[in-house]
Amino acid sequence: MSKTNAPVILLIAAALLLVSCTSKQVSNNFQIHKGVNVSHWLSQSEARGAERLAYITEADFVKIASLGFDHVRIPVDEVQLWDSTGRREEEGFTLLHNAINWALANKLRVIVDLHIIRSHFFNASDNALWSDPAEQEKLADLWRQLSAELRVYPVALLAYELLNEAVAEDPEDWNALFNRLIQQIRVEEPQRTIVIGSNRWQSASTFPDLRIPEKDPHLILSYHFYTPFALTHHQAWWAVIAEYDGPVQYPGLIVDTLVYRQLSPAAAEAMRTWANGYFDKARLEKEMAPAIAFARERNLPLYCGEFGVYPTIANEIRLRYYQDLCEIFRANQIASCHWCYKGDFPILEESGEPDRELVAILVGE
């Protein structure tokens, strides 16, 4: 190399390096704003055969799009897609492809969420995923198969959520596992959007524990928000506080503390320590603050992938809470996805017609 040509060559090399680095930051155009979970179908459901085929159809995706939503989150369980020996359940995969294609045909983007696996359920007291390397390898293999199956869909239209509501005692166990999964997927899909939830039920408060890959622009950070629990899960049969069937209030003190003496020790303790309290819009935003700050510092999109209210409280209070929540989302550029379309926190009424007042708040009309 001559001395006269060296600066020119170095400049060219620098320019190529800049182009290369810049190209890695190019958006894949996976943009979402307001969505709904298509739940209790390929996840958390015992229905199979004709019953499962009929529960969600193309007409549901037409309806979701017509209501003003721009994406769906589709929870899927391991037991729906693979039997206990690891063999593919072909009907489950067919239904997943149908759902994706129905969504795309109606201009809805899709997040495929691996919701429950045999070694991890977010409400279980003990999950083998965190203690058994073989189960971690099995999860990696599930994502090898899912990536091979779903990579045919454009990166601008479909994203992956690696695991719903990870609950690890040590947050570093979750950090190590999701970073391994991301690295694996990136070999074949460098630009696929991957949704990463925080540890311990995707709580906003645990965001400071996340250790995400550096310089990966194709990530969405996700939290779930069911705070305050005494309002969102009032009389929900599976909740520890289900025995309380009295009134709730919002804004203000959700449940009068005088009722604690009427509850079982477990329910009273839950109310006292985490389920109840004084809440208004400012308090809700404060609860989300760790997630908001974390995402802003890293210049990554923030996503509330689940929120909702069990339909047992006064409609006026329920809608007031939803209104405050959605105003916080919009003010902080947080994409959101209501739990759910049909099921325990539905946007559809028993008649099959949408709850128009709720939908208007969710889509920002």
C-alpha positions in Angstrom: 0.0 0.0 0.0 1.5 3.3 -1.0 1.4 6.3 1.4 -0.6 8.4 -1.1 -3.4 5.8 -1.4 -3.5 4.9 2.3 -5.7 7.7 3.5 -8.2 7.2 0.6 -8.4 3.4 1.4 -8.8 4.1 5.1 -11.6 6.6 4.3 -13.4 4.0 2.1 -13.0 1.4 4.8 -14.3 3.7 7.4 -17.3 4.6 5.2 -18.0 0.9 4.6 -17.8 0.2 8.3 -20.2 3.1 9.0 -22.7 1.7 6.4 -22.4 -1.7 7.9 -23.0 -0.5 11.4 -25.9 1.7 10.2 -27.5 -1.1 8.3 -27.7 -3.1 11.6 -29.8 -0.3 13.1 -32.3 -0.2 10.2 -35.8 -0.7 11.5 -37.6 -3.9 10.4 -40.8 -1.8 10.5 -42.6 -4.0 13.0 -44.8 -1.3 14.6 -47.6 -1.9 16.9 -49.9 0.4 18.9 -53.1 -1.2 20.2 -53.9 -4.9 20.2 -55.9 -7.7 21.8 -54.9 -11.1 23.0 -56.5 -14.0 21.2 -56.4 -16.2 24.2 -58.0 -19.4 25.6 -57.7 -21.0 22.2 -54.2 -22.3 21.5 -53.4 -21.7 25.2 -55.1 -22.4 28.5 -57.8 -24.5 26.9 -58.7 -28.2 26.9 -60.8 -27.9 23.8 -59.7 -29.9 20.8 -61.2 -31.0 17.5 -64.4 -29.3 16.3 -64.8 -27.3 19.5 -61.3 -25.7 19.1 -61.9 -25.2 15.4 -65.1 -23.3 16.1 -63.9 -21.2 19.0 -61.8 -18.8 16.8 -62.4 -18.4 13.1 -61.5 -15.9 10.4 -64.5 -13.9 11.3 -62.9 -13.0 14.6 -59.9 -11.4 13.0 -62.2 -9.5 10.7 -64.0 -8.2 13.7 -60.8 -7.4 15.6 -59.6 -5.3 12.7 -62.9 -3.6 12.2 -62.9 -2.5 15.8 -59.7 -0.5 15.2 -57.0 -2.8 16.7 -53.7 -3.1 14.7 -52.2 -6.3 16.1 -53.0 -9.5 17.9 -50.9 -11.4 20.5 -51.5 -15.1 20.1 -50.6 -17.2 23.2 -49.7 -20.8 22.3 -48.9 -23.6 24.7 -46.4 -26.4 24.3 -49.2 -29.0 24.8 -51.1 -27.5 21.9 -48.2 -27.9 19.4 -46.3 -30.9 20.7 -47.3 -34.1 22.5 -45.5 -35.4 25.5 -42.9 -37.2 23.3 -42.1 -34.1 21.4 -44.0 -35.1 18.3 -45.7 -32.2 16.4 -49.5 -31.8 16.9 -50.2 -31.0 13.2 -53.7 -29.6 13.8 -52.3 -27.1 16.3 -49.7 -25.9 13.8 -52.4 -25.6 11.1 -54.5 -23.5 13.4 -51.6 -21.2 14.2 -50.8 -20.7 10.5 -54.5 -20.1 9.9 -54.6 -17.4 12.6 -51.5 -15.7 11.3 -52.8 -15.6 7.8 -56.2 -14.4 8.9 -54.5 -11.7 10.8 -52.3 -10.6 8.0 -55.2 -10.6 5.5 -56.9 -8.1 7.8 -53.8 -5.9 8.2 -53.1 -7.0 11.7 -49.5 -7.6 12.9 -48.9 -10.7 15.0 -47.0 -11.6 18.1 -46.6 -15.3 18.7 -46.3 -15.8 22.4 -45.0 -19.1 23.9 -47.3 -18.9 26.9 -47.0 -22.1 28.9 -44.5 -24.9 28.5 -44.5 -28.2 30.4 -41.5 -27.0 32.5 -42.8 -23.6 33.3 -46.2 -22.2 34.2 -46.4 -18.7 35.7 -48.7 -19.8 38.5 -46.8 -22.9 39.5 -45.0 -23.0 42.8 -42.0 -24.8 41.3 -40.8 -24.8 37.7 -38.2 -27.3 36.5 -37.1 -24.9 33.8 -34.8 -23.0 36.2 -33.1 -26.1 37.7 -32.9 -28.6 34.9 -30.5 -27.9 32.0 -32.3 -30.5 29.9 -35.5 -28.4 30.2 -33.6 -25.3 29.1 -32.3 -27.2 26.1 -35.8 -28.4 25.3 -37.1 -24.8 25.3 -34.2 -23.9 23.0 -35.3 -26.7 20.7 -39.0 -25.5 20.8 -37.8 -22.1 19.5 -35.5 -23.8 16.9 -38.7 -25.4 15.5 -40.9 -22.4 15.8 -38.3 -20.2 14.1 -38.0 -22.7 11.3 -41.8 -22.9 11.0 -42.5 -19.1 11.2 -39.6 -17.5 9.5 -41.5 -17.5 6.2 -43.5 -14.5 7.5 -42.1 -11.0 6.9 -40.3 -9.5 9.9 -42.4 -6.4 9.5 -45.5 -8.4 10.2 -44.7 -11.0 12.8 -42.7 -11.1 16.1 -41.8 -13.7 18.7 -42.3 -13.6 22.4 -40.0 -16.1 24.0 -41.8 -17.0 27.2 -44.8 -15.5 29.0 -44.3 -14.2 32.5 -41.0 -15.8 33.5 -40.9 -16.5 37.2 -37.3 -17.2 38.3 -36.1 -16.9 41.9 -32.8 -15.5 40.5 -33.3 -12.9 37.7 -29.9 -13.9 36.3 -31.4 -17.3 35.4 -33.9 -15.6 33.2 -31.3 -13.2 31.8 -29.0 -16.1 30.8 -31.9 -18.1 29.3 -33.4 -15.4 27.1 -30.1 -14.2 25.9 -29.2 -17.7 24.8 -32.5 -17.9 22.9 -32.0 -14.6 21.2 -28.5 -15.5 20.1 -29.9 -18.8 18.7 -32.7 -17.1 16.8 -30.4 -14.3 15.5 -28.3 -16.9 13.5 -31.1 -17.4 11.0 -33.3 -14.4 11.8 -31.1 -11.3 12.5 -34.0 -8.8 12.0 -36.9 -10.7 13.6 -38.5 -8.6 16.4 -38.3 -10.4 19.7 -40.4 -9.5 22.7 -38.7 -9.7 26.0 -40.6 -9.6 29.3 -39.2 -8.8 32.7 -38.9 -11.4 35.4 -41.6 -12.3 37.9 -44.8 -12.1 35.9 -43.4 -9.3 33.6 -43.6 -6.8 36.4 -42.7 -3.2 35.7 -40.8 -3.2 39.0 -38.3 -5.9 37.9 -37.1 -4.1 34.8 -33.8 -2.9 36.5 -32.8 -6.6 36.7 -33.0 -7.1 32.9 -29.7 -7.7 31.1 -30.6 -7.3 27.4 -28.3 -7.6 24.4 -26.5 -4.5 23.4 -26.9 -3.0 19.9 -29.9 -5.1 19.0 -32.6 -2.8 17.7 -35.1 -5.5 17.0 -36.3 -6.0 20.6 -39.5 -4.9 22.3 -39.5 -4.7 26.1 -42.7 -6.0 27.6 -44.5 -5.7 31.0 -47.9 -6.8 32.2 -50.1 -4.6 34.4 -52.9 -5.8 36.6 -52.4 -3.3 39.4 -54.2 -2.9 41.7 -55.1 -6.5 42.0 -58.1 -5.9 44.3 -59.7 -4.1 41.4 -58.6 -6.0 38.3 -59.2 -9.4 39.8 -62.2 -8.7 42.0 -63.9 -12.1 42.6 -61.7 -13.8 40.0 -62.1 -17.5 41.1 -58.4 -18.3 40.8 -57.2 -15.3 42.9 -56.3 -15.5 46.6 -58.6 -12.5 47.2 -61.6 -14.1 45.4 -63.6 -14.5 48.6 -64.0 -10.7 48.9 -67.3 -9.9 47.1 -67.9 -6.4 48.4 -67.6 -3.0 46.6 -64.4 -1.6 45.1 -63.6 2.0 44.4 -61.4 3.9 41.9 -59.8 6.3 42.2 -59.2 6.1 46.0 -58.8 3.3 48.4 -59.8 0.3 46.4 -61.2 -1.8 49.3 -62.1 -0.5 52.8 -59.5 -2.0 55.1 -62.1 -2.7 57.7 -63.2 -5.7 55.7 -59.9 -7.5 56.3 -61.2 -8.9 59.6 -63.9 -10.8 57.6 -61.4 -12.5 55.3 -59.3 -15.6 55.7 -55.8 -15.0 56.9 -54.4 -15.6 53.3 -56.8 -13.2 51.7 -56.3 -10.6 54.4 -52.6 -10.8 54.1 -52.7 -10.4 50.3 -55.0 -7.4 50.6 -52.8 -5.8 53.2 -49.4 -6.4 51.5 -49.9 -6.1 47.7 -53.5 -6.3 46.4 -55.1 -3.2 47.9 -54.2 0.4 48.5 -54.9 4.0 47.4 -54.7 4.3 43.6 -55.3 7.1 41.1 -53.8 7.9 37.7 -50.6 9.3 39.2 -50.1 6.2 41.3 -50.6 3.9 38.2 -48.0 5.8 36.2 -45.6 5.6 39.2 -46.0 1.8 39.3 -45.0 1.7 35.6 -42.1 4.1 36.0 -39.3 1.6 36.2 -40.3 0.0 32.9 -40.7 3.4 31.2 -37.3 4.7 32.4 -35.6 1.5 31.4 -37.0 1.5 27.8 -36.2 5.2 27.4 -32.6 4.8 28.5 -32.1 2.0 25.9 -34.1 3.6 23.2 -36.3 0.6 22.8 -40.1 0.3 22.4 -42.1 -0.5 25.5 -45.2 -2.8 25.4 -47.9 -3.6 27.9 -48.7 -7.0 26.6 -51.4 -7.8 29.1 -53.8 -5.7 31.1 -57.5 -6.0 31.9 -60.3 -6.0 34.5 -62.4 -9.0 35.5 -66.0 -7.9 34.6 -67.4 -8.0 38.1 -67.1 -4.4 39.2 -69.3 -1.4 38.5 -69.0 -0.4 34.9 -68.4 3.2 35.6 -65.4 2.4 37.9 -64.1 -0.2 35.4 -64.2 2.3 32.5 -62.6 5.1 34.6 -59.7 2.8 35.4 -59.3 1.8 31.7 -59.4 5.4 30.6 -56.6 6.4 33.0 -54.5 3.4 32.0 -54.8 4.1 28.2 -54.0 7.8 28.7 -50.8 6.8 30.4 -50.0 4.4 27.6 -50.5 7.1 25.0 -48.6 9.8 26.9 -45.6 7.5 27.2 -45.7 6.0 23.7 -46.4 2.5 25.2 -48.0 0.0 22.8 -50.6 -2.1 24.5 -52.6 -5.3 24.1 -55.7 -6.0 26.1 -56.3 -9.3 27.9 -58.4 -10.5 26.1 -60.7 -10.9 23.1 -62.8 -13.9 24.4 -62.3 -15.4 27.8 -62.0 -14.2 31.4 -61.4 -10.4 30.6 -63.3 -10.2 27.3 -64.0 -7.3 25.0 -66.9 -9.3 23.7 -70.2 -9.4 25.7 -72.1 -12.6 26.2 -74.2 -11.8 23.1 -71.0 -11.9 21.0 -71.2 -8.1 20.4 -68.2 -6.0 21.4 -68.3 -3.8 24.5 -68.3 -0.6 22.5 -67.5 1.7 25.4 -64.5 -0.3 26.4 -63.3 -0.7 22.8 -63.5 3.1 22.2 -61.2 3.6 25.2 -58.8 0.9 24.1 -58.4 2.1 20.5 -58.4 5.8 21.5 -61.6 7.0 19.9 
